[in-house]
Amino acid sequence: MSAPTPSPAMTNLRLSARFADVGFSEIVRIRNRVIELKAAGETVHQFEGGEPFFETPEPIKEAMRRALAENKTRYAPSSGIPPLIEALVEKVRRKNGIPAEPSEVVVAVGGMQGLYGAFNTLLDPGDEVLLLSPYWTPTRDLIHMTGGRAVCVETARIQAEGVDAALGARLTPRTRAILVNTPNNPTGQVLARADLEAIAEFAQRRDLVVVSDEAYEDLVYDGEHVSIASLPEMRARTISVYTLSKSYGMTGWRIGYAVAPEPFITGIKTSVLYSTNGVSTPTQWAALVALRDTPESFFAEQRAAYRQRRDRLIAGLNELGLPVSPAPGGAFYVFPDVASLGGASAEIALRLLDEARVATVPGTAFGCAGEGHLRLSYALSPEAIERGLEALRQYLARR
């Protein structure tokens, strides 16, 4: 018996339309090529990553083992276990200047889920988010995944024209929010208090919500980290998103949190409930130890180690004619100008990977202001940085 002939009207074997403008980022494509090369036995100098150079501290791992031994493995409240919520409230009050209440905090599967919950809560189909470029690649796709549209605004334009002129030029009746990321991935730029005050004033005057991505809050070398929600009149219109990934070397643990007032926090909690029903219970008990028992000296030591790596990589790139200016004030990336290498940044990144075995990320992955640059991470050992610089030096000598 032959199969029935499909009717032309049968069109349900397709993806949802919201995936039409969402794809795997350039970072994933580079990473996949690195995996291929390493599987073939090649040595690759990996500057493309976004993970701390240190392992998760032993007390945090021991807390996980203890939670498992004590059978803390059952369902927890989807928004987070109460002791961890209390620790997070204490942290954001003390460290971020945000007078949050326990009801205004939700534990998430990394900062990624916190951002997803924020946009899922805020955006109706077609609503727009002003996205300062260069930006962390997944942010644009998170906005589009949740029905919104990302509107790219060059950070350099803001610096040249001022917040009001640059953001105001991209404002439409559908603008709902501004995404702020400081310290910034990929540039390492740290927004000064005056910059954030200007953005805050604009948001208040235009009745916009601010989504603040503060993943690298503990990695500021020059200046201070300011949470925009701590500024006058901003708590009511800010969703602040954090992660334990970068501060505690817990990237694979997948735990972060969001802080927001009503009505936003209920929407984010609902998004967490109906996507993952919360974060792994033993992971939350380990995170409690991270928040409660890690001394401030730990972060100071990591900053000093990162600063040393930053300075060496910048000096090496400058010597090779790949200038980094200004030096990043935070995070663990540099974003050098590579126009002298010729071609688009995606082409340059592939050439460096295939011909020098140096893995970087092309600037186009970071939005409308990324072209002409590459992102390199210095979250590596000093020896790995030296080997990578030597590979670049030899490649450039052959050109």
Residue pairs with C-beta under 8 A, 6 or more apart in sequence:
18 144
18 145
18 146
18 147
19 145
21 144
22 141
22 144
22 145
23 141
25 137
25 138
25 141
25 365
26 137
26 346
26 349
26 361
26 362
26 364
26 365
27 48
27 50
27 137
27 361
27 365
30 48
30 349
30 353
30 359
30 360
30 361
30 362
31 48
33 350
33 353
33 359
34 44
34 46
34 48
34 353
34 359
37 44
37 353
37 357
38 44
42 357
43 357
44 353
44 357
44 358
44 359
45 356
45 357
45 358
45 359
45 384
45 387
45 388
45 391
46 359
46 380
46 384
47 358
47 359
47 360
47 376
47 377
47 378
47 380
47 388
48 359
48 360
48 361
48 375
48 376
48 377
49 377
49 379
50 185
50 251
50 333
50 377
50 379
51 245
51 249
51 251
51 379
52 245
52 246
52 249
52 251
52 302
52 332
52 379
53 305
53 306
53 309
53 379
53 380
53 381
54 249
54 302
54 305
55 249
56 248
56 249
56 250
56 253
57 248
57 249
57 290
57 294
57 298
59 289
59 293
59 294
60 248
60 250
60 286
60 287
60 289
60 290
60 294
61 286
62 289
63 285
63 286
63 288
63 289
63 290
64 282
64 283
64 285
64 286
66 285
67 73
67 281
67 282
67 285
67 286
68 282
72 281
72 282
72 285
73 281
73 282
74 281
75 277
75 278
75 281
76 278
76 279
76 281
76 284
77 278
78 269
78 272
78 273
78 277
78 278
79 85
79 105
79 106
79 107
79 269
79 272
79 273
79 278
80 88
80 105
80 106
80 107
80 257
80 278
80 279
80 284
81 107
81 281
81 284
81 285
81 288
82 102
83 288
84 107
84 284
84 285
84 287
84 288
84 291
85 102
85 105
85 107
86 102
87 288
87 291
87 292
88 105
88 107
88 257
88 259
88 291
89 100
89 101
89 102
89 105
91 291
92 98
92 100
92 105
92 227
92 240
92 242
92 259
93 99
93 100
95 217
96 214
96 217
96 227
96 229
96 230
96 240
96 259
97 227
97 230
98 227
98 229
98 230
98 235
98 240
98 259
99 235
100 259
103 265
104 259
104 260
104 261
104 262
104 265
105 257
105 258
105 259
105 265
106 114
106 117
106 257
106 258
106 265
106 268
106 269
106 272
107 255
107 256
107 257
107 272
107 278
107 279
107 284
107 287
108 114
108 117
108 241
108 255
108 256
108 257
108 258
108 268
108 272
108 279
109 254
109 255
109 256
109 272
109 276
109 279
110 243
110 245
110 254
110 255
110 256
111 213
111 215
111 241
111 242
111 243
111 245
111 256
112 138
112 142
112 256
113 256
113 271
113 272
113 275
113 276
114 241
114 242
114 243
114 256
114 257
114 258
114 268
115 138
115 139
115 142
115 211
115 213
115 241
116 142
116 145
116 146
116 271
116 275
117 258
117 267
117 268
117 269
117 271
117 272
118 211
118 239
118 241
118 258
118 260
118 264
118 268
119 129
119 142
119 143
119 145
119 146
119 148
119 211
120 146
120 267
120 268
120 271
121 239
121 264
121 267
121 268
121 270
121 271
122 129
122 148
122 176
122 177
122 209
122 211
122 239
122 264
122 267
123 129
123 143
123 146
123 147
123 148
123 176
123 177
124 147
125 147
125 148
126 147
126 148
126 149
126 174
127 147
127 148
127 149
127 174
127 175
127 176
127 177
128 148
128 149
128 150
128 151
128 172
128 174
128 175
128 176
129 143
129 148
129 149
129 150
129 151
129 175
129 176
129 177
129 178
129 179
129 211
130 151
130 153
130 167
130 170
130 171
130 175
130 177
130 178
130 179
130 208
131 139
131 140
131 143
131 150
131 151
131 152
131 153
131 179
131 367
132 153
132 154
132 155
132 158
132 178
132 179
132 180
132 181
133 152
133 153
133 154
133 155
133 366
133 367
133 368
133 369
133 370
134 155
134 184
134 186
134 187
134 335
134 363
134 366
134 367
134 369
134 370
134 373
135 152
135 179
135 181
135 184
135 185
135 366
135 367
136 181
136 185
136 186
136 213
136 366
137 365
137 366
139 150
139 179
139 181
139 213
140 150
140 367
143 149
143 150
143 179
144 150
148 176
149 174
151 170
151 172
151 175
152 367
152 368
152 369
153 166
153 167
153 170
154 166
154 368
154 369
155 184
155 187
155 189
155 369
156 369
157 166
158 166
158 167
160 166
162 198
163 195
163 198
163 199
163 201
163 202
164 198
164 202
167 178
167 199
167 202
168 202
171 206
175 206
175 208
176 208
176 209
177 208
177 209
177 210
177 211
178 199
178 202
178 203
178 208
178 209
178 210
178 211
179 210
179 211
179 213
180 191
180 196
180 199
180 210
180 211
180 212
180 213
180 228
181 212
181 213
181 214
181 215
182 189
182 190
182 191
182 196
182 212
182 214
182 225
182 226
182 330
183 189
183 190
183 216
183 217
183 219
183 220
183 225
183 328
183 329
183 330
183 331
184 190
184 191
184 216
184 330
184 331
185 215
185 216
185 331
185 333
186 333
186 335
186 361
186 363
186 366
186 370
186 373
186 375
187 328
187 333
187 335
188 310
188 327
188 328
188 329
188 330
188 331
188 332
188 333
188 334
188 335
189 328
189 329
189 330
190 220
190 222
190 223
190 225
190 329
190 330
191 199
191 226
192 223
192 226
193 224
193 226
196 226
196 228
196 231
197 231
199 210
199 228
200 210
200 228
200 231
200 232
200 233
200 234
202 208
203 209
203 210
203 234
203 237
204 233
204 234
204 237
208 237
209 237
209 238
209 239
209 264
210 228
210 229
210 234
210 237
210 238
210 239
211 238
211 239
211 241
212 227
212 228
212 229
212 238
212 239
212 240
212 241
213 241
214 225
214 227
214 240
214 241
214 242
215 241
215 242
215 243
215 245
215 246
215 256
216 246
216 330
216 331
216 332
217 225
217 227
217 242
217 247
218 225
218 246
218 247
218 299
218 302
218 303
219 246
219 247
219 302
219 303
219 306
219 330
219 331
219 332
220 303
220 329
220 330
221 303
221 306
221 307
221 310
221 328
221 329
221 330
222 327
222 329
222 330
223 329
225 330
227 240
228 234
228 238
228 240
229 235
229 238
229 240
229 259
235 261
236 261
238 260
239 258
239 259
239 260
239 264
239 268
240 258
240 259
240 260
241 256
241 257
241 258
241 259
242 256
242 257
242 258
242 259
243 255
243 256
243 257
244 250
244 253
244 255
244 256
244 287
244 290
244 291
245 251
245 253
245 255
245 256
246 332
247 299
248 290
248 294
250 287
250 290
253 283
253 286
253 287
254 279
254 280
254 283
255 279
255 280
255 283
255 284
255 287
258 265
258 268
259 265
260 268
272 278
306 332
306 378
306 379
308 382
309 332
309 378
309 379
309 380
309 382
309 385
310 327
310 328
310 332
310 334
310 378
311 327
312 378
312 382
312 385
312 386
313 334
313 376
313 378
313 385
313 389
314 324
314 327
314 334
316 385
316 386
316 389
316 392
317 323
317 324
317 334
317 336
317 376
317 389
317 392
318 324
320 389
320 392
320 393
320 396
321 340
321 396
322 336
322 337
322 338
322 340
322 341
322 392
323 336
323 337
324 334
324 335
324 336
324 337
325 337
328 334
328 335
332 377
332 378
332 379
333 375
333 376
333 377
333 378
334 375
334 376
334 378
335 363
335 373
335 374
335 375
335 376
336 373
336 374
336 376
337 372
337 373
338 345
338 348
338 363
338 372
338 373
338 374
339 372
341 348
341 351
342 348
343 351
344 362
344 364
344 371
345 362
345 363
345 364
345 370
345 371
345 372
345 373
345 374
346 362
346 364
348 362
348 374
349 360
349 361
349 362
349 374
352 358
352 359
352 360
352 374
352 392
352 395
353 359
353 360
355 395
356 391
356 392
356 394
356 395
357 391
358 388
358 391
358 392
358 395
360 374
360 375
360 376
361 374
361 375
361 376
362 370
362 374
363 370
363 371
363 372
363 373
363 374
363 375
364 370
364 371
365 375
366 373
366 375
378 385
380 388
